Amino acid sequence: MAESDPEVLAVSFQKGGTGKTFTALNVAGGLAARGFDVLAIDLDPQGTLTANLGKRDIYKDLDALSLDEVLLDPKKWDQVNDLVLTDHEEFDLIPSNQSYNGNKSPLDSADAGENRLGRLLERLETEYHYIVCDCPPDFSPFAKNAVTAGEKIVVPMIPETEMPHSTDLLFDQYEVLEMMHDLDIQYLAFLMTVNSTKMTKENERIVEWFEDTFDEKGVITDHRAAFARAKKNQRSIYAHPESLRNDELEQYDELLQLILNQTSPPSYGLDVEAAKATTVDEIRAAVDDQEVEA
């Protein structure tokens, strides 16, 4: 992508239940909390991110223009701007819709079907620093479009037995995509979410494998009920006062640091280096000030 293009991040793993949507929500929120203009795209036919952000009615509206419809018809690509919802306090959103066809999408057989999202994003009228894509739990054209659009992947995991095999499959699938489309895919970070109160010997074995395999690109974070309550309040953990006070936030924010250190978004008038240097304490202070003003 050109230097003036936004950084497009794909939060992707083909196995369900690993926290993709929660990760996409908090990556978008963590970037926005630092002053970046962020667009989140819900590419999952299940529409979980859309629902988490209070847009379930839009998801269920089969008469509404959908991203799936726009992707399939190049004559409608300029209408991508009509899809963008701007009323969330942290970042903008392109929602999912029940009309998505998932693994059976006609994108499978469409010309350049795995490259259309990147072309579509060039039509956006708003200048975003980052675009965060919540991918479906598969290798459908939606997931592949997110990867080809930005060539940068964030992988969320949980400590289950099949993680090593599933990760090998992920690498194999995207290596093929990389070769087919002459890409240079970067894995920015791997996030392992554990529940320290329920760890078994097998969970511990998988965590040890994770640490040995991903080293400095691996982040381990402990489940916190406060973080789950942020989602219920339709916010990321970076805009939810209770989550911001939780001592696990610094550990979680290592994921954002890895992303920030490996990406170079356009400035669009923003001091990018200063935004990248924003600390968790500064984010907390900003939210506290907003609470006082409210």
Secondary structure, 3 states (H helix, E strand, C coil): CCCCCCEEEEECCCCCCCCHHHHHHHHHHHHHCCCCCEEEEECCCCCHHHHHCCCHHHHHCCCCCCHHHHHHCHHHHHHHHHHCECCCCCCEEECCCCCCCHHHCHHHCCCCCCCHHHHHHCCCCCCCCEEEEECCCCCCHHHHHHHHHHCEEEEEECCCCCHHHHHHHHHHHHHHHHHHHCCCCEEEEEEEEECHHHCCHHHHHHHHHHHHHHHHHEEEEECCHHHHHHHHCCCCCCCCHHHHHCCCHHHHHHHHHHHHHCCCCCCCCCCHHHHHCCCHHHHHHHHHHHHHHC
